[in-house]
Amino acid sequence: MSAPIHSRAFADSQSVTTARSLRSLYFIRAAFSVIWVTLVVLFARSSAGIATFLLIVYPAWDVVGTLLDIRANRSSVSKAPQYVNAGISVITTIAVGIALQRGIPETLVVFGFWAILTGAIQLVLGVRRRKSLGGQWPMIISGGQSVAGGISFIALAHDPTMGITSLAGYAAFGAFYYLLSAFRLAKTPTHIATE
């Protein structure tokens, strides 16, 4: 009788630790997105060098964020989606660097494919984590919105009104959803402790 109780207590403890780690990571990711959007709004139109740097650093940061996510969620049975996501973001970082030599429309197409693929992975992860951690609806919605955003980037890439500032709205929504998830995860330890 004591073994199942001990096992459940250990699992609950792991869920609390994971929820706290993910909460901290979500706050960090939200802060990065807010800073990135601010820099895009302030400098992207006036400095090609800063715009280039910002476009390359965004998917590169996603690699770092994904690796931190893997570290925070050590109890996860399958980390394959996160590793695939990190790989896609590494390829995207390189592809953005190449696409920038051709122009912003080509860069937006790269971002579009990246948003579709990583959004789909985020959607899957959110659904998986919802059962054990709760607080994942914002990430599920964000994943779906990322897929839709990626499709629009590709479809409208050659529209003269599209540019790097078009990505700022996408990143701002990402920051909002990370913050929302962080606040929702704050309820997880209390929920587990009272069960």
Secondary structure, 3 states (H helix, E strand, C coil): CHHHHHHHHHHHHHHHHHHHHHHHHHHHHHHHHHHHHHHHHHHCCCCHHHHHHHHHHHHHHHHHHHHHHHHHCCCCCCCHHHHHHHHHHHHHHHHHHHHCCCCHHHHHHHHHHHHHHHHHHHHHHHHHHHHHHCCCHHHHHHHHHHHHHHHHHHHHCCCCCCCHHHHHHHHHHHHHHHHHHHHHHCCHHHHHHCC
